[in-house]
Amino acid sequence: MKFSVPDEKEVEMRRILTTVYDALKQKGYNPVSQIVGYILSEDPTYITTHNNARSLIRKIDRDELLQAMVKSYLAD
């Protein structure tokens, strides 16, 4: 049996992304499209200021986020 404990940084990224996703959804945006736009361009205007989402997402390193996303996508 294999157990894995999520890295503390990944847990924090997930918390931030969830908060940002919820804020975007509350404001009527397509959260996935907006977050992808931000990741690709690093333009903070893709993210609403609602619930401090813009400040929160800027705390995430984009390279680390992409690594975590690919790792998660390819996980067993």
Steps between C-alpha positions, in 0.01 A plus 500: 500500500636840403429812701590850397483811709438815296782748512416799719559735208258306279235511771540879521482533119181293497348720772588818311375367167173392657452845653582670168271262310212572739555877477499490120188286494322736744574792267357312200825418320606167351754413772697245298546734203600789723753295697649356180525852358685610812736201495589554134543875514568579867263794447326551836198666338372152409427456871238698687585698812187355663587319825865602454534241220749704295738541792469133592578362154813713477638304798517188281809437289370414152771241434424318824129516423550349155721225645236416761224499235689267266594272789137490613371438147739210446460345846376144522 
